[in-house]
Amino acid sequence: MISTWRHSGFHVFCGNCIWASFSQERVQDLADEGTVIYSAKDGKDRKIFDAPDGLAAMCSHVPNQGEQMERCYRF
């Protein structure tokens, strides 16, 4: 019976879980000042956010429930 089943194209990713789409090691939370600093991979550039703006920037990388997000960066 399974050999007659027509495949719909649906598939499931069975790889390692990706917990965050940003590096937690590069995030500094300065709670006393109410700011969040995110450093670039090379360590040369930094972005400084107010705490709510930093949280909003990180949350923009989290897909809605039941959705899948894929980002492609081309140079």
PDB file of N, CA, C, O and CB in Angstrom:
ATOM      1  N   MET A   1       0.822  -1.194   0.000  1.00  0.00           N
ATOM      2  CA  MET A   1       0.000   0.000   0.000  1.00  0.00           C
ATOM      3  C   MET A   1       0.872   1.267   0.000  1.00  0.00           C
ATOM      4  O   MET A   1       0.537   2.243  -0.671  1.00  0.00           O
ATOM      5  CB  MET A   1      -0.938  -0.007   1.213  1.00  0.00           C
ATOM      6  N   ILE A   2       1.970   1.258   0.736  1.00  0.00           N
ATOM      7  CA  ILE A   2       2.805   2.465   0.782  1.00  0.00           C
ATOM      8  C   ILE A   2       3.496   2.724  -0.550  1.00  0.00           C
ATOM      9  O   ILE A   2       3.788   3.874  -0.876  1.00  0.00           O
ATOM     10  CB  ILE A   2       3.849   2.344   1.888  1.00  0.00           C
ATOM     11  N   SER A   3       3.760   1.682  -1.318  1.00  0.00           N
ATOM     12  CA  SER A   3       4.407   1.877  -2.618  1.00  0.00           C
ATOM     13  C   SER A   3       3.476   2.565  -3.616  1.00  0.00           C
ATOM     14  O   SER A   3       3.956   3.101  -4.615  1.00  0.00           O
ATOM     15  CB  SER A   3       4.869   0.535  -3.181  1.00  0.00           C
ATOM     16  N   THR A   4       2.187   2.569  -3.384  1.00  0.00           N
ATOM     17  CA  THR A   4       1.242   3.237  -4.284  1.00  0.00           C
ATOM     18  C   THR A   4       0.919   4.662  -3.834  1.00  0.00           C
ATOM     19  O   THR A   4       0.202   5.386  -4.525  1.00  0.00           O
ATOM     20  CB  THR A   4      -0.044   2.428  -4.379  1.00  0.00           C
ATOM     21  N   TRP A   5       1.447   5.064  -2.677  1.00  0.00           N
ATOM     22  CA  TRP A   5       1.183   6.401  -2.146  1.00  0.00           C
ATOM     23  C   TRP A   5       1.873   7.445  -2.997  1.00  0.00           C
ATOM     24  O   TRP A   5       3.057   7.309  -3.305  1.00  0.00           O
ATOM     25  CB  TRP A   5       1.645   6.513  -0.688  1.00  0.00           C
ATOM     26  N   ARG A   6       1.153   8.483  -3.381  1.00  0.00           N
ATOM     27  CA  ARG A   6       1.708   9.568  -4.197  1.00  0.00           C
ATOM     28  C   ARG A   6       2.292  10.625  -3.265  1.00  0.00           C
ATOM     29  O   ARG A   6       1.588  11.182  -2.423  1.00  0.00           O
ATOM     30  CB  ARG A   6       0.616  10.191  -5.136  1.00  0.00           C
ATOM     31  N   HIS A   7       3.574  10.892  -3.425  1.00  0.00           N
ATOM     32  CA  HIS A   7       4.269  11.849  -2.565  1.00  0.00           C
ATOM     33  C   HIS A   7       3.814  13.271  -2.878  1.00  0.00           C
ATOM     34  O   HIS A   7       3.765  13.666  -4.043  1.00  0.00           O
ATOM     35  CB  HIS A   7       5.797  11.725  -2.739  1.00  0.00           C
ATOM     36  N   SER A   8       3.478  14.043  -1.837  1.00  0.00           N
ATOM     37  CA  SER A   8       2.961  15.396  -2.016  1.00  0.00           C
ATOM     38  C   SER A   8       4.059  16.444  -2.105  1.00  0.00           C
ATOM     39  O   SER A   8       3.783  17.596  -2.439  1.00  0.00           O
ATOM     40  CB  SER A   8       2.034  15.740  -0.888  1.00  0.00           C
ATOM     41  N   GLY A   9       5.301  16.065  -1.810  1.00  0.00           N
ATOM     42  CA  GLY A   9       6.395  17.024  -1.810  1.00  0.00           C
ATOM     43  C   GLY A   9       6.724  17.526  -0.420  1.00  0.00           C
ATOM     44  O   GLY A   9       7.718  18.229  -0.239  1.00  0.00           O
ATOM     45  N   PHE A  10       5.916  17.183   0.559  1.00  0.00           N
ATOM     46  CA  PHE A  10       6.154  17.588   1.944  1.00  0.00           C
ATOM     47  C   PHE A  10       7.338  16.812   2.500  1.00  0.00           C
ATOM     48  O   PHE A  10       7.453  15.608   2.271  1.00  0.00           O
ATOM     49  CB  PHE A  10       4.890  17.359   2.817  1.00  0.00           C
ATOM     50  N   HIS A  11       8.223  17.493   3.233  1.00  0.00           N
ATOM     51  CA  HIS A  11       9.336  16.811   3.872  1.00  0.00           C
ATOM     52  C   HIS A  11       9.612  17.439   5.234  1.00  0.00           C
ATOM     53  O   HIS A  11       9.146  18.542   5.517  1.00  0.00           O
ATOM     54  CB  HIS A  11      10.594  16.866   2.981  1.00  0.00           C
ATOM     55  N   VAL A  12      10.354  16.753   6.062  1.00  0.00           N
ATOM     56  CA  VAL A  12      10.651  17.189   7.424  1.00  0.00           C
ATOM     57  C   VAL A  12      12.157  17.281   7.588  1.00  0.00           C
ATOM     58  O   VAL A  12      12.881  16.368   7.190  1.00  0.00           O
ATOM     59  CB  VAL A  12      10.037  16.222   8.475  1.00  0.00           C
ATOM     60  N   PHE A  13      12.637  18.374   8.171  1.00  0.00           N
ATOM     61  CA  PHE A  13      14.058  18.540   8.450  1.00  0.00           C
ATOM     62  C   PHE A  13      14.413  17.736   9.695  1.00  0.00           C
ATOM     63  O   PHE A  13      13.787  17.899  10.742  1.00  0.00           O
ATOM     64  CB  PHE A  13      14.422  20.042   8.635  1.00  0.00           C
ATOM     65  N   CYS A  14      15.410  16.874   9.583  1.00  0.00           N
ATOM     66  CA  CYS A  14      15.803  16.014  10.701  1.00  0.00           C
ATOM     67  C   CYS A  14      17.221  16.317  11.175  1.00  0.00           C
ATOM     68  O   CYS A  14      17.872  15.446  11.751  1.00  0.00           O
ATOM     69  CB  CYS A  14      15.695  14.545  10.299  1.00  0.00           C
ATOM     70  N   GLY A  15      17.707  17.523  10.947  1.00  0.00           N
ATOM     71  CA  GLY A  15      19.068  17.884  11.349  1.00  0.00           C
ATOM     72  C   GLY A  15      19.116  18.428  12.763  1.00  0.00           C
ATOM     73  O   GLY A  15      18.161  18.311  13.530  1.00  0.00           O
ATOM     74  N   ASN A  16      20.250  19.025  13.087  1.00  0.00           N
ATOM     75  CA  ASN A  16      20.429  19.625  14.405  1.00  0.00           C
ATOM     76  C   ASN A  16      19.506  20.824  14.581  1.00  0.00           C
ATOM     77  O   ASN A  16      19.241  21.555  13.627  1.00  0.00           O
ATOM     78  CB  ASN A  16      21.889  20.044  14.610  1.00  0.00           C
ATOM     79  N   CYS A  17      19.025  21.022  15.783  1.00  0.00           N
ATOM     80  CA  CYS A  17      18.146  22.133  16.103  1.00  0.00           C
ATOM     81  C   CYS A  17      18.935  23.440  16.102  1.00  0.00           C
ATOM     82  O   CYS A  17      20.048  23.492  16.626  1.00  0.00           O
ATOM     83  CB  CYS A  17      17.464  21.910  17.466  1.00  0.00           C
ATOM     84  N   ILE A  18      18.371  24.489  15.522  1.00  0.00           N
ATOM     85  CA  ILE A  18      18.981  25.811  15.532  1.00  0.00           C
ATOM     86  C   ILE A  18      18.217  26.642  16.555  1.00  0.00           C
ATOM     87  O   ILE A  18      17.052  26.977  16.339  1.00  0.00           O
ATOM     88  CB  ILE A  18      18.957  26.481  14.101  1.00  0.00           C
ATOM     89  N   TRP A  19      18.859  26.971  17.654  1.00  0.00           N
ATOM     90  CA  TRP A  19      18.168  27.656  18.752  1.00  0.00           C
ATOM     91  C   TRP A  19      18.029  29.150  18.518  1.00  0.00           C
ATOM     92  O   TRP A  19      17.040  29.739  18.955  1.00  0.00           O
ATOM     93  CB  TRP A  19      18.899  27.421  20.047  1.00  0.00           C
ATOM     94  N   ALA A  20      18.969  29.777  17.855  1.00  0.00           N
ATOM     95  CA  ALA A  20      18.874  31.219  17.633  1.00  0.00           C
ATOM     96  C   ALA A  20      19.529  31.555  16.303  1.00  0.00           C
ATOM     97  O   ALA A  20      20.507  30.925  15.902  1.00  0.00           O
ATOM     98  CB  ALA A  20      19.541  32.014  18.794  1.00  0.00           C
ATOM     99  N   SER A  21      18.981  32.552  15.626  1.00  0.00           N
ATOM    100  CA  SER A  21      19.561  32.975  14.365  1.00  0.00           C
ATOM    101  C   SER A  21      20.536  34.126  14.553  1.00  0.00           C
ATOM    102  O   SER A  21      20.912  34.791  13.587  1.00  0.00           O
ATOM    103  CB  SER A  21      18.471  33.373  13.397  1.00  0.00           C
ATOM    104  N   PHE A  22      20.934  34.356  15.759  1.00  0.00           N
ATOM    105  CA  PHE A  22      21.943  35.357  16.067  1.00  0.00           C
ATOM    106  C   PHE A  22      22.856  34.771  17.135  1.00  0.00           C
ATOM    107  O   PHE A  22      22.475  33.858  17.867  1.00  0.00           O
ATOM    108  CB  PHE A  22      21.294  36.707  16.541  1.00  0.00           C
ATOM    109  N   SER A  23      24.050  35.304  17.209  1.00  0.00           N
ATOM    110  CA  SER A  23      25.028  34.787  18.154  1.00  0.00           C
ATOM    111  C   SER A  23      24.813  35.401  19.535  1.00  0.00           C
ATOM    112  O   SER A  23      24.944  36.610  19.723  1.00  0.00           O
ATOM    113  CB  SER A  23      26.453  35.067  17.660  1.00  0.00           C
ATOM    114  N   GLN A  24      24.483  34.551  20.483  1.00  0.00           N
ATOM    115  CA  GLN A  24      24.272  35.038  21.851  1.00  0.00           C
ATOM    116  C   GLN A  24      25.577  35.489  22.487  1.00  0.00           C
ATOM    117  O   GLN A  24      25.566  36.302  23.411  1.00  0.00           O
ATOM    118  CB  GLN A  24      23.626  33.952  22.709  1.00  0.00           C
ATOM    119  N   GLU A  25      26.711  34.968  22.000  1.00  0.00           N
ATOM    120  CA  GLU A  25      28.006  35.376  22.537  1.00  0.00           C
ATOM    121  C   GLU A  25      28.344  36.821  22.183  1.00  0.00           C
ATOM    122  O   GLU A  25      29.153  37.455  22.861  1.00  0.00           O
ATOM    123  CB  GLU A  25      29.095  34.454  22.024  1.00  0.00           C
ATOM    124  N   ARG A  26      27.725  37.343  21.119  1.00  0.00           N
ATOM    125  CA  ARG A  26      28.011  38.717  20.692  1.00  0.00           C
ATOM    126  C   ARG A  26      27.021  39.735  21.248  1.00  0.00           C
ATOM    127  O   ARG A  26      27.083  40.912  20.894  1.00  0.00           O
ATOM    128  CB  ARG A  26      28.009  38.793  19.185  1.00  0.00           C
ATOM    129  N   VAL A  27      26.111  39.297  22.113  1.00  0.00           N
ATOM    130  CA  VAL A  27      25.121  40.198  22.710  1.00  0.00           C
ATOM    131  C   VAL A  27      25.554  40.545  24.133  1.00  0.00           C
ATOM    132  O   VAL A  27      25.835  39.659  24.940  1.00  0.00           O
ATOM    133  CB  VAL A  27      23.699  39.549  22.707  1.00  0.00           C
ATOM    134  N   GLN A  28      25.603  41.829  24.426  1.00  0.00           N
ATOM    135  CA  GLN A  28      25.878  42.296  25.783  1.00  0.00           C
ATOM    136  C   GLN A  28      24.643  43.037  26.285  1.00  0.00           C
ATOM    137  O   GLN A  28      24.155  43.961  25.633  1.00  0.00           O
ATOM    138  CB  GLN A  28      27.152  43.218  25.827  1.00  0.00           C
ATOM    139  N   ASP A  29      24.148  42.629  27.432  1.00  0.00           N
ATOM    140  CA  ASP A  29      22.985  43.268  28.039  1.00  0.00           C
ATOM    141  C   ASP A  29      23.472  44.163  29.169  1.00  0.00           C
ATOM    142  O   ASP A  29      23.941  43.671  30.196  1.00  0.00           O
ATOM    143  CB  ASP A  29      21.957  42.210  28.560  1.00  0.00           C
ATOM    144  N   LEU A  30      23.365  45.459  28.987  1.00  0.00           N
ATOM    145  CA  LEU A  30      23.767  46.408  30.021  1.00  0.00           C
ATOM    146  C   LEU A  30      22.502  46.851  30.751  1.00  0.00           C
ATOM    147  O   LEU A  30      21.938  47.906  30.460  1.00  0.00           O
ATOM    148  CB  LEU A  30      24.543  47.640  29.410  1.00  0.00           C
ATOM    149  N   ALA A  31      22.070  46.029  31.700  1.00  0.00           N
ATOM    150  CA  ALA A  31      20.800  46.248  32.386  1.00  0.00           C
ATOM    151  C   ALA A  31      20.783  47.577  33.143  1.00  0.00           C
ATOM    152  O   ALA A  31      19.752  48.246  33.199  1.00  0.00           O
ATOM    153  CB  ALA A  31      20.523  45.100  33.347  1.00  0.00           C
ATOM    154  N   ASP A  32      21.907  47.956  33.717  1.00  0.00           N
ATOM    155  CA  ASP A  32      21.959  49.216  34.470  1.00  0.00           C
ATOM    156  C   ASP A  32      21.695  50.422  33.579  1.00  0.00           C
ATOM    157  O   ASP A  32      21.093  51.405  34.010  1.00  0.00           O
ATOM    158  CB  ASP A  32      23.315  49.368  35.148  1.00  0.00           C
ATOM    159  N   GLU A  33      22.154  50.337  32.330  1.00  0.00           N
ATOM    160  CA  GLU A  33      21.975  51.451  31.393  1.00  0.00           C
ATOM    161  C   GLU A  33      20.732  51.291  30.530  1.00  0.00           C
ATOM    162  O   GLU A  33      20.312  52.236  29.862  1.00  0.00           O
ATOM    163  CB  GLU A  33      23.193  51.583  30.504  1.00  0.00           C
ATOM    164  N   GLY A  34      20.133  50.083  30.540  1.00  0.00           N
ATOM    165  CA  GLY A  34      18.948  49.836  29.726  1.00  0.00           C
ATOM    166  C   GLY A  34      19.259  49.713  28.252  1.00  0.00           C
ATOM    167  O   GLY A  34      18.432  50.063  27.410  1.00  0.00           O
ATOM    168  N   THR A  35      20.466  49.209  27.924  1.00  0.00           N
ATOM    169  CA  THR A  35      20.858  49.068  26.531  1.00  0.00           C
ATOM    170  C   THR A  35      21.329  47.650  26.231  1.00  0.00           C
ATOM    171  O   THR A  35      21.683  46.885  27.129  1.00  0.00           O
ATOM    172  CB  THR A  35      21.952  50.068  26.187  1.00  0.00           C
ATOM    173  N   VAL A  36      21.322  47.330  24.955  1.00  0.00           N
ATOM    174  CA  VAL A  36      21.820  46.051  24.448  1.00  0.00           C
ATOM    175  C   VAL A  36      22.816  46.377  23.347  1.00  0.00           C
ATOM    176  O   VAL A  36      22.536  47.196  22.472  1.00  0.00           O
ATOM    177  CB  VAL A  36      20.648  45.124  23.920  1.00  0.00           C
ATOM    178  N   ILE A  37      23.986  45.730  23.391  1.00  0.00           N
ATOM    179  CA  ILE A  37      25.014  45.945  22.376  1.00  0.00           C
ATOM    180  C   ILE A  37      25.213  44.644  21.620  1.00  0.00           C
ATOM    181  O   ILE A  37      25.421  43.590  22.221  1.00  0.00           O
ATOM    182  CB  ILE A  37      26.355  46.435  23.014  1.00  0.00           C
ATOM    183  N   TYR A  38      25.148  44.724  20.287  1.00  0.00           N
ATOM    184  CA  TYR A  38      25.402  43.561  19.440  1.00  0.00           C
ATOM    185  C   TYR A  38      26.643  43.849  18.613  1.00  0.00           C
ATOM    186  O   TYR A  38      26.680  44.820  17.858  1.00  0.00           O
ATOM    187  CB  TYR A  38      24.173  43.236  18.522  1.00  0.00           C
ATOM    188  N   SER A  39      27.662  43.005  18.754  1.00  0.00           N
ATOM    189  CA  SER A  39      28.933  43.192  18.046  1.00  0.00           C
ATOM    190  C   SER A  39      28.966  42.356  16.783  1.00  0.00           C
ATOM    191  O   SER A  39      28.430  41.249  16.744  1.00  0.00           O
ATOM    192  CB  SER A  39      30.119  42.828  18.950  1.00  0.00           C
ATOM    193  N   ALA A  40      29.606  42.897  15.741  1.00  0.00           N
ATOM    194  CA  ALA A  40      29.757  42.165  14.487  1.00  0.00           C
ATOM    195  C   ALA A  40      30.705  40.992  14.676  1.00  0.00           C
ATOM    196  O   ALA A  40      31.439  40.920  15.661  1.00  0.00           O
ATOM    197  CB  ALA A  40      30.268  43.093  13.371  1.00  0.00           C
ATOM    198  N   LYS A  41      30.676  40.083  13.722  1.00  0.00           N
ATOM    199  CA  LYS A  41      31.498  38.879  13.804  1.00  0.00           C
ATOM    200  C   LYS A  41      32.984  39.216  13.863  1.00  0.00           C
ATOM    201  O   LYS A  41      33.742  38.565  14.583  1.00  0.00           O
ATOM    202  CB  LYS A  41      31.220  37.972  12.614  1.00  0.00           C
ATOM    203  N   ASP A  42      33.401  40.230  13.109  1.00  0.00           N
ATOM    204  CA  ASP A  42      34.813  40.605  13.105  1.00  0.00           C
ATOM    205  C   ASP A  42      35.199  41.468  14.307  1.00  0.00           C
ATOM    206  O   ASP A  42      36.378  41.763  14.506  1.00  0.00           O
ATOM    207  CB  ASP A  42      35.141  41.341  11.828  1.00  0.00           C
ATOM    208  N   GLY A  43      34.216  41.871  15.102  1.00  0.00           N
ATOM    209  CA  GLY A  43      34.471  42.659  16.302  1.00  0.00           C
ATOM    210  C   GLY A  43      34.690  44.139  16.055  1.00  0.00           C
ATOM    211  O   GLY A  43      34.917  44.888  17.005  1.00  0.00           O
ATOM    212  N   LYS A  44      34.629  44.585  14.803  1.00  0.00           N
ATOM    213  CA  LYS A  44      34.895  45.992  14.483  1.00  0.00           C
ATOM    214  C   LYS A  44      33.650  46.864  14.607  1.00  0.00           C
ATOM    215  O   LYS A  44      33.732  47.998  15.079  1.00  0.00           O
ATOM    216  CB  LYS A  44      35.455  46.107  13.079  1.00  0.00           C
ATOM    217  N   ASP A  45      32.509  46.347  14.188  1.00  0.00           N
ATOM    218  CA  ASP A  45      31.266  47.119  14.209  1.00  0.00           C
ATOM    219  C   ASP A  45      30.389  46.681  15.370  1.00  0.00           C
ATOM    220  O   ASP A  45      30.371  45.511  15.754  1.00  0.00           O
ATOM    221  CB  ASP A  45      30.507  46.965  12.881  1.00  0.00           C
ATOM    222  N   ARG A  46      29.656  47.655  15.924  1.00  0.00           N
ATOM    223  CA  ARG A  46      28.706  47.359  17.000  1.00  0.00           C
ATOM    224  C   ARG A  46      27.438  48.153  16.766  1.00  0.00           C
ATOM    225  O   ARG A  46      27.471  49.249  16.206  1.00  0.00           O
ATOM    226  CB  ARG A  46      29.310  47.686  18.397  1.00  0.00           C
ATOM    227  N   LYS A  47      26.316  47.590  17.200  1.00  0.00           N
ATOM    228  CA  LYS A  47      25.040  48.308  17.192  1.00  0.00           C
ATOM    229  C   LYS A  47      24.582  48.405  18.635  1.00  0.00           C
ATOM    230  O   LYS A  47      24.600  47.421  19.374  1.00  0.00           O
ATOM    231  CB  LYS A  47      23.960  47.588  16.289  1.00  0.00           C
ATOM    232  N   ILE A  48      24.176  49.590  19.022  1.00  0.00           N
ATOM    233  CA  ILE A  48      23.693  49.826  20.380  1.00  0.00           C
ATOM    234  C   ILE A  48      22.206  50.129  20.293  1.00  0.00           C
ATOM    235  O   ILE A  48      21.783  51.038  19.579  1.00  0.00           O
ATOM    236  CB  ILE A  48      24.474  50.997  21.079  1.00  0.00           C
ATOM    237  N   PHE A  49      21.414  49.346  21.037  1.00  0.00           N
ATOM    238  CA  PHE A  49      19.960  49.492  21.046  1.00  0.00           C
ATOM    239  C   PHE A  49      19.490  49.840  22.449  1.00  0.00           C
ATOM    240  O   PHE A  49      20.123  49.452  23.430  1.00  0.00           O
ATOM    241  CB  PHE A  49      19.271  48.201  20.549  1.00  0.00           C
ATOM    242  N   ASP A  50      18.382  50.571  22.551  1.00  0.00           N
ATOM    243  CA  ASP A  50      17.645  50.621  23.809  1.00  0.00           C
ATOM    244  C   ASP A  50      17.108  49.218  24.035  1.00  0.00           C
ATOM    245  O   ASP A  50      16.877  48.488  23.071  1.00  0.00           O
ATOM    246  CB  ASP A  50      16.481  51.705  23.782  1.00  0.00           C
ATOM    247  N   ALA A  51      16.906  48.826  25.278  1.00  0.00           N
ATOM    248  CA  ALA A  51      16.496  47.455  25.580  1.00  0.00           C
ATOM    249  C   ALA A  51      15.264  47.007  24.783  1.00  0.00           C
ATOM    250  O   ALA A  51      15.296  45.915  24.215  1.00  0.00           O
ATOM    251  CB  ALA A  51      16.213  47.325  27.061  1.00  0.00           C
ATOM    252  N   PRO A  52      14.178  47.792  24.710  1.00  0.00           N
ATOM    253  CA  PRO A  52      13.011  47.334  23.936  1.00  0.00           C
ATOM    254  C   PRO A  52      13.309  47.200  22.439  1.00  0.00           C
ATOM    255  O   PRO A  52      12.812  46.276  21.794  1.00  0.00           O
ATOM    256  CB  PRO A  52      11.848  48.299  24.134  1.00  0.00           C
ATOM    257  N   ASP A  53      14.117  48.114  21.880  1.00  0.00           N
ATOM    258  CA  ASP A  53      14.469  48.037  20.468  1.00  0.00           C
ATOM    259  C   ASP A  53      15.365  46.832  20.181  1.00  0.00           C
ATOM    260  O   ASP A  53      15.230  46.197  19.135  1.00  0.00           O
ATOM    261  CB  ASP A  53      15.164  49.324  20.028  1.00  0.00           C
ATOM    262  N   GLY A  54      16.274  46.515  21.097  1.00  0.00           N
ATOM    263  CA  GLY A  54      17.131  45.339  20.938  1.00  0.00           C
ATOM    264  C   GLY A  54      16.319  44.061  20.950  1.00  0.00           C
ATOM    265  O   GLY A  54      16.569  43.150  20.161  1.00  0.00           O
ATOM    266  N   LEU A  55      15.347  43.995  21.848  1.00  0.00           N
ATOM    267  CA  LEU A  55      14.470  42.823  21.912  1.00  0.00           C
ATOM    268  C   LEU A  55      13.647  42.698  20.624  1.00  0.00           C
ATOM    269  O   LEU A  55      13.479  41.597  20.099  1.00  0.00           O
ATOM    270  CB  LEU A  55      13.534  42.912  23.143  1.00  0.00           C
ATOM    271  N   ALA A  56      13.140  43.813  20.124  1.00  0.00           N
ATOM    272  CA  ALA A  56      12.358  43.804  18.885  1.00  0.00           C
ATOM    273  C   ALA A  56      13.218  43.364  17.704  1.00  0.00           C
ATOM    274  O   ALA A  56      12.738  42.631  16.839  1.00  0.00           O
ATOM    275  CB  ALA A  56      11.761  45.197  18.615  1.00  0.00           C
ATOM    276  N   ALA A  57      14.480  43.795  17.649  1.00  0.00           N
ATOM    277  CA  ALA A  57      15.376  43.395  16.558  1.00  0.00           C
ATOM    278  C   ALA A  57      15.642  41.899  16.594  1.00  0.00           C
ATOM    279  O   ALA A  57      15.680  41.251  15.548  1.00  0.00           O
ATOM    280  CB  ALA A  57      16.701  44.165  16.639  1.00  0.00           C
ATOM    281  N   MET A  58      15.827  41.342  17.788  1.00  0.00           N
ATOM    282  CA  MET A  58      16.070  39.897  17.898  1.00  0.00           C
ATOM    283  C   MET A  58      14.801  39.099  17.585  1.00  0.00           C
ATOM    284  O   MET A  58      14.875  38.039  16.962  1.00  0.00           O
ATOM    285  CB  MET A  58      16.578  39.546  19.312  1.00  0.00           C
ATOM    286  N   CYS A  59      13.646  39.599  18.010  1.00  0.00           N
ATOM    287  CA  CYS A  59      12.384  38.882  17.778  1.00  0.00           C
ATOM    288  C   CYS A  59      11.992  38.863  16.307  1.00  0.00           C
ATOM    289  O   CYS A  59      11.197  38.020  15.890  1.00  0.00           O
ATOM    290  CB  CYS A  59      11.266  39.514  18.590  1.00  0.00           C
ATOM    291  N   SER A  60      12.539  39.777  15.520  1.00  0.00           N
ATOM    292  CA  SER A  60      12.217  39.783  14.096  1.00  0.00           C
ATOM    293  C   SER A  60      12.772  38.552  13.390  1.00  0.00           C
ATOM    294  O   SER A  60      12.390  38.272  12.254  1.00  0.00           O
ATOM    295  CB  SER A  60      12.759  41.045  13.439  1.00  0.00           C
ATOM    296  N   HIS A  61      13.671  37.807  14.047  1.00  0.00           N
ATOM    297  CA  HIS A  61      14.243  36.583  13.481  1.00  0.00           C
ATOM    298  C   HIS A  61      13.465  35.335  13.880  1.00  0.00           C
ATOM    299  O   HIS A  61      13.829  34.231  13.476  1.00  0.00           O
ATOM    300  CB  HIS A  61      15.685  36.438  13.915  1.00  0.00           C
ATOM    301  N   VAL A  62      12.403  35.488  14.663  1.00  0.00           N
ATOM    302  CA  VAL A  62      11.608  34.344  15.126  1.00  0.00           C
ATOM    303  C   VAL A  62      10.341  34.261  14.275  1.00  0.00           C
ATOM    304  O   VAL A  62       9.561  35.214  14.245  1.00  0.00           O
ATOM    305  CB  VAL A  62      11.252  34.476  16.656  1.00  0.00           C
ATOM    306  N   PRO A  63      10.120  33.139  13.583  1.00  0.00           N
ATOM    307  CA  PRO A  63       8.920  33.039  12.744  1.00  0.00           C
ATOM    308  C   PRO A  63       7.656  32.903  13.586  1.00  0.00           C
ATOM    309  O   PRO A  63       7.710  32.481  14.741  1.00  0.00           O
ATOM    310  CB  PRO A  63       9.038  31.847  11.791  1.00  0.00           C
ATOM    311  N   ASN A  64       6.520  33.263  12.997  1.00  0.00           N
ATOM    312  CA  ASN A  64       5.234  33.086  13.655  1.00  0.00           C
ATOM    313  C   ASN A  64       4.941  31.598  13.824  1.00  0.00           C
ATOM    314  O   ASN A  64       5.526  30.766  13.131  1.00  0.00           O
ATOM    315  CB  ASN A  64       4.109  33.775  12.854  1.00  0.00           C
ATOM    316  N   GLN A  65       4.051  31.267  14.729  1.00  0.00           N
ATOM    317  CA  GLN A  65       3.703  29.876  14.987  1.00  0.00           C
ATOM    318  C   GLN A  65       3.190  29.210  13.708  1.00  0.00           C
ATOM    319  O   GLN A  65       2.309  29.741  13.031  1.00  0.00           O
ATOM    320  CB  GLN A  65       2.645  29.782  16.107  1.00  0.00           C
ATOM    321  N   GLY A  66       3.743  28.057  13.391  1.00  0.00           N
ATOM    322  CA  GLY A  66       3.327  27.303  12.222  1.00  0.00           C
ATOM    323  C   GLY A  66       3.951  27.773  10.925  1.00  0.00           C
ATOM    324  O   GLY A  66       3.652  27.223   9.865  1.00  0.00           O
ATOM    325  N   GLU A  67       4.812  28.780  10.984  1.00  0.00           N
ATOM    326  CA  GLU A  67       5.459  29.289   9.780  1.00  0.00           C
ATOM    327  C   GLU A  67       6.931  28.931   9.782  1.00  0.00           C
ATOM    328  O   GLU A  67       7.512  28.631  10.826  1.00  0.00           O
ATOM    329  CB  GLU A  67       5.282  30.806   9.667  1.00  0.00           C
ATOM    330  N   GLN A  68       7.520  28.966   8.614  1.00  0.00           N
ATOM    331  CA  GLN A  68       8.941  28.696   8.451  1.00  0.00           C
ATOM    332  C   GLN A  68       9.569  29.926   7.833  1.00  0.00           C
ATOM    333  O   GLN A  68       8.990  30.537   6.934  1.00  0.00           O
ATOM    334  CB  GLN A  68       9.196  27.424   7.574  1.00  0.00           C
ATOM    335  N   MET A  69      10.746  30.294   8.306  1.00  0.00           N
ATOM    336  CA  MET A  69      11.408  31.482   7.799  1.00  0.00           C
ATOM    337  C   MET A  69      12.755  31.085   7.216  1.00  0.00           C
ATOM    338  O   MET A  69      13.506  30.315   7.814  1.00  0.00           O
ATOM    339  CB  MET A  69      11.576  32.544   8.912  1.00  0.00           C
ATOM    340  N   GLU A  70      13.041  31.617   6.052  1.00  0.00           N
ATOM    341  CA  GLU A  70      14.335  31.382   5.429  1.00  0.00           C
ATOM    342  C   GLU A  70      14.861  32.716   4.954  1.00  0.00           C
ATOM    343  O   GLU A  70      14.166  33.454   4.256  1.00  0.00           O
ATOM    344  CB  GLU A  70      14.236  30.360   4.253  1.00  0.00           C
ATOM    345  N   ARG A  71      16.080  33.023   5.328  1.00  0.00           N
ATOM    346  CA  ARG A  71      16.697  34.276   4.900  1.00  0.00           C
ATOM    347  C   ARG A  71      17.894  33.942   4.029  1.00  0.00           C
ATOM    348  O   ARG A  71      18.703  33.083   4.378  1.00  0.00           O
ATOM    349  CB  ARG A  71      17.119  35.153   6.121  1.00  0.00           C
ATOM    350  N   CYS A  72      18.007  34.619   2.901  1.00  0.00           N
ATOM    351  CA  CYS A  72      19.140  34.425   2.002  1.00  0.00           C
ATOM    352  C   CYS A  72      19.875  35.749   1.864  1.00  0.00           C
ATOM    353  O   CYS A  72      19.278  36.779   1.554  1.00  0.00           O
ATOM    354  CB  CYS A  72      18.677  33.894   0.608  1.00  0.00           C
ATOM    355  N   TYR A  73      21.153  35.704   2.096  1.00  0.00           N
ATOM    356  CA  TYR A  73      21.992  36.885   1.955  1.00  0.00           C
ATOM    357  C   TYR A  73      22.961  36.636   0.818  1.00  0.00           C
ATOM    358  O   TYR A  73      23.667  35.627   0.813  1.00  0.00           O
ATOM    359  CB  TYR A  73      22.748  37.213   3.277  1.00  0.00           C
ATOM    360  N   ARG A  74      23.003  37.537  -0.139  1.00  0.00           N
ATOM    361  CA  ARG A  74      23.890  37.382  -1.285  1.00  0.00           C
ATOM    362  C   ARG A  74      24.795  38.601  -1.368  1.00  0.00           C
ATOM    363  O   ARG A  74      24.379  39.730  -1.106  1.00  0.00           O
ATOM    364  CB  ARG A  74      23.082  37.196  -2.603  1.00  0.00           C
ATOM    365  N   PHE A  75      26.016  38.348  -1.732  1.00  0.00           N
ATOM    366  CA  PHE A  75      26.989  39.448  -1.861  1.00  0.00           C
ATOM    367  C   PHE A  75      27.483  39.541  -3.286  1.00  0.00           C
ATOM    368  O   PHE A  75      28.306  40.401  -3.599  1.00  0.00           O
ATOM    369  CB  PHE A  75      28.182  39.250  -0.900  1.00  0.00           C
TER     370      PHE A  75
END
